[in-house]
Amino acid sequence: MPSAIVVGGGIAGLVMARDLVLGGFEVTLLEASDHLGGKIARHTVAGLVLDAGAESFATRHDTVAHLARQLGLGSDIARPNPQGAWLQTAEGRAYPLPRTGILGIPGTPLAADVIEVVGFWAALRGQLDELMLGFVGSKERSLGRLVRRRMGRRVLEQLVAPVTLGIHSRHPDELDVDVVAPGLRAAMLDTGSLAHAVRELRDAAPAGTAVSGIVGGMFELVEALARDLERFGVTVRLKSPVTAVEASFVTLLDGQLLEADQVVLAAPLANPLATTGQPDPTPAIVLATLVVDAPELDGAPRGTGVLVARGSSDAPFRAKALTHATAKWDWLAERATPHRHVLRLSYDGAAAARVSDAQLRGQALHDAGELLGIALVEVSVVAFARVEWSAPSSRPEPIDGVTLIGEGVAGTGLAAVIAQVRVASGGLLEEVEA
Ligand SMILES: Cc1cc2nc3c(=O)[nH]c(=O)nc-3n(C[C@H](O)[C@H](O)[C@H](O)COP(=O)(O)OP(=O)(O)OC[C@H]3O[C@@H](n4cnc5c(N)ncnc54)[C@H](O)[C@@H]3O)c2cc1C
């Protein structure tokens, strides 16, 4: 029986371990922390079990839903409230997020809902895209440069940046367009314009909203995977940080050397903090969760939440996005008592990490009221929780004979990560068969 060691027990490592064991490998999974799931995590706030990290997945491809079905969770796939999210402009006005876009890139720049957000002149600049030749900007790998060139700065900063900062925690200038919007550049060359490419990709996507979730939270996926690993005989070792990997060998922090035919790295080994178990002193994202009793929120005044466009004069310590979780997910609203709402606000880690829990709670309450257009009072707060996350993993250096998977290679997001794992595990299984 061929053997494999998988380093990292986030979604990438878990899916890889399952695929390999089902393909006939003897698998050992090594996870640095005392729990599985990585950036899919859960916490209990005011008696409600909530996602503390990822809370949904992109549905443009069937990747995550297919995994959920394989794990027996097919009937638990949940669609969010179709009302969708809102966007707060840098000037402080709030509008429903234009509906025709991909990552905020408008499919129809002169649509009324786009003009409302960016203004007529910026929308007209966006429309210039349709007059350019398809190859203009088609060599740009940076999403920011591509959109800026084709549709102008305001469309980029007011529409696209709030969406990518909310979804990928990165400005479009830091994102590879082929990773976050696969097929977009090719469709642009094909159709002759970025807006047309957006429309084509949207038409090709399944009907309905762009994301789904799992009843009970995304952590259900981790629990189902963990059950399968146990059932199929994978050796899972928690609190087993790895310090080095090479073809056929893995070195653990305690000096142990483990050997296997295949080594798969599903963890950001370059981050030494992960091996110490210490909290990251410079988290990239700080999440503040508020559970409030507020009948004023029953009508979901800003749909499923608000993405915030930054102005140049903005204070750094200000929420960049808010998810109204009980408005977004019916299953969660059903578990909460009447008029109880779950609000999740995300903050830039550099600014928010320095403040105390009391300050963060106060700021979150203030920001939630401002973003939802409703004055929320302190007495409405039933509970508050703070969670900190490190920056998305950066691209690892290739290591001879070691298979690299996960966020660093695939880009952020469960759909991208799982799709890349499935390709990599298929390759390893084919190698064995050959
Ligand atoms: C707050 C937040 C919200 C998000 N929301 C969404 C969302 O709604 N939808 C979506 O699609 N994506 C979302 N994402 C992104 C998504 O969660 C990640 O892209 C994905 O979970 C990454 O999975 P991974 O397995 O590659 O990495 P990780 O989840 O980071 O897993 C890596 C694992 O490796 C372990 N590890 C690290 N170092 C070592 C070592 N030296 N030895 C052994 N183990 C080690 C870690 O402890 C961890 O368990 C969100 C991310 C965050 C932070």
The ligand as an SDF file (V2000), in Angstrom:
LIG
                    3D

 53 58  0  0  0  0  0  0  0  0999 V2000
  -12.5040   35.3550    8.3800 C   0  0  0  0  0  0  0  0  0  0  0  0
  -12.4820   34.5520    7.1120 C   0  0  0  0  0  0  0  0  0  0  0  0
  -13.6520   34.3980    6.3870 C   0  0  0  0  0  0  0  0  0  0  0  0
  -13.6380   33.6680    5.2140 C   0  0  0  0  0  0  0  0  0  0  0  0
  -14.8120   33.5120    4.5650 N   0  0  0  0  0  0  0  0  0  0  0  0
  -14.8590   32.7390    3.4610 C   0  0  0  0  0  0  0  0  0  0  0  0
  -16.1140   32.4530    2.8580 C   0  0  0  0  0  0  0  0  0  0  0  0
  -17.1810   32.8550    3.3440 O   0  0  0  0  0  0  0  0  0  0  0  0
  -16.1010   31.6750    1.7450 N   0  0  0  0  0  0  0  0  0  0  0  0
  -14.9510   31.1660    1.2140 C   0  0  0  0  0  0  0  0  0  0  0  0
  -15.0060   30.4670    0.2050 O   0  0  0  0  0  0  0  0  0  0  0  0
  -13.7490   31.3960    1.8050 N   0  0  0  0  0  0  0  0  0  0  0  0
  -13.6830   32.1580    2.9130 C   0  0  0  0  0  0  0  0  0  0  0  0
  -12.4860   32.3880    3.5270 N   0  0  0  0  0  0  0  0  0  0  0  0
  -11.2820   31.7980    2.9620 C   0  0  0  0  0  0  0  0  0  0  0  0
  -11.2100   30.2930    3.2410 C   0  0  0  0  0  0  0  0  0  0  0  0
  -11.6210   30.0500    4.5520 O   0  0  0  0  0  0  0  0  0  0  0  0
   -9.7870   29.7930    3.0330 C   0  0  0  0  0  0  0  0  0  0  0  0
   -9.3210   30.1640    1.7380 O   0  0  0  0  0  0  0  0  0  0  0  0
   -9.6550   28.2790    3.1710 C   0  0  0  0  0  0  0  0  0  0  0  0
  -10.3720   27.8160    4.3100 O   0  0  0  0  0  0  0  0  0  0  0  0
   -8.1890   27.8970    3.2530 C   0  0  0  0  0  0  0  0  0  0  0  0
   -8.0620   26.5230    3.4780 O   0  0  0  0  0  0  0  0  0  0  0  0
   -6.6270   25.8280    3.5990 P   0  0  0  0  0  0  0  0  0  0  0  0
   -6.8580   24.4360    4.0040 O   0  0  0  0  0  0  0  0  0  0  0  0
   -5.8450   26.0860    2.3530 O   0  0  0  0  0  0  0  0  0  0  0  0
   -5.8520   26.6490    4.7290 O   0  0  0  0  0  0  0  0  0  0  0  0
   -6.1490   26.7890    6.2790 P   0  0  0  0  0  0  0  0  0  0  0  0
   -7.5900   26.7640    6.5700 O   0  0  0  0  0  0  0  0  0  0  0  0
   -5.3660   27.9760    6.7020 O   0  0  0  0  0  0  0  0  0  0  0  0
   -5.5270   25.4640    6.9020 O   0  0  0  0  0  0  0  0  0  0  0  0
   -4.1670   25.2940    7.1190 C   0  0  0  0  0  0  0  0  0  0  0  0
   -4.0240   24.3460    8.2840 C   0  0  0  0  0  0  0  0  0  0  0  0
   -2.6350   24.0270    8.4400 O   0  0  0  0  0  0  0  0  0  0  0  0
   -2.2970   24.0680    9.8100 C   0  0  0  0  0  0  0  0  0  0  0  0
   -0.8630   24.3510    9.8930 N   0  0  0  0  0  0  0  0  0  0  0  0
   -0.2310   25.5340    9.7110 C   0  0  0  0  0  0  0  0  0  0  0  0
    1.0980   25.3690    9.8590 N   0  0  0  0  0  0  0  0  0  0  0  0
    1.3030   24.0590   10.1270 C   0  0  0  0  0  0  0  0  0  0  0  0
    2.4750   23.2900   10.3630 C   0  0  0  0  0  0  0  0  0  0  0  0
    3.6730   23.8510   10.3670 N   0  0  0  0  0  0  0  0  0  0  0  0
    2.3340   21.9640   10.5990 N   0  0  0  0  0  0  0  0  0  0  0  0
    1.1070   21.3760   10.5940 C   0  0  0  0  0  0  0  0  0  0  0  0
   -0.0370   22.0770   10.3700 N   0  0  0  0  0  0  0  0  0  0  0  0
    0.0780   23.3880   10.1370 C   0  0  0  0  0  0  0  0  0  0  0  0
   -3.1570   25.1750   10.3600 C   0  0  0  0  0  0  0  0  0  0  0  0
   -3.2930   25.0680   11.7630 O   0  0  0  0  0  0  0  0  0  0  0  0
   -4.4710   24.9520    9.5960 C   0  0  0  0  0  0  0  0  0  0  0  0
   -5.3050   24.0420   10.2780 O   0  0  0  0  0  0  0  0  0  0  0  0
  -12.4560   33.1050    4.7270 C   0  0  0  0  0  0  0  0  0  0  0  0
  -11.2730   33.2540    5.4530 C   0  0  0  0  0  0  0  0  0  0  0  0
  -11.2740   33.9620    6.6350 C   0  0  0  0  0  0  0  0  0  0  0  0
  -10.0120   34.1240    7.4260 C   0  0  0  0  0  0  0  0  0  0  0  0
  1  2  1  0
  2  3  1  0
  2 52  2  0
  3  4  2  0
  4  5  1  0
  4 50  1  0
  5  6  2  0
  6  7  1  0
  6 13  1  0
  7  8  2  0
  7  9  1  0
  9 10  1  0
 10 11  2  0
 10 12  1  0
 12 13  2  0
 13 14  1  0
 14 15  1  0
 14 50  1  0
 15 16  1  0
 16 17  1  0
 16 18  1  0
 18 19  1  0
 18 20  1  0
 20 21  1  0
 20 22  1  0
 22 23  1  0
 23 24  1  0
 24 25  2  0
 24 26  1  0
 24 27  1  0
 27 28  1  0
 28 29  2  0
 28 30  1  0
 28 31  1  0
 31 32  1  0
 32 33  1  0
 33 34  1  0
 33 48  1  0
 34 35  1  0
 35 36  1  0
 35 46  1  0
 36 37  1  0
 36 45  1  0
 37 38  2  0
 38 39  1  0
 39 40  1  0
 39 45  2  0
 40 41  1  0
 40 42  2  0
 42 43  1  0
 43 44  2  0
 44 45  1  0
 46 47  1  0
 46 48  1  0
 48 49  1  0
 50 51  2  0
 51 52  1  0
 52 53  1  0
M  END
$$$$
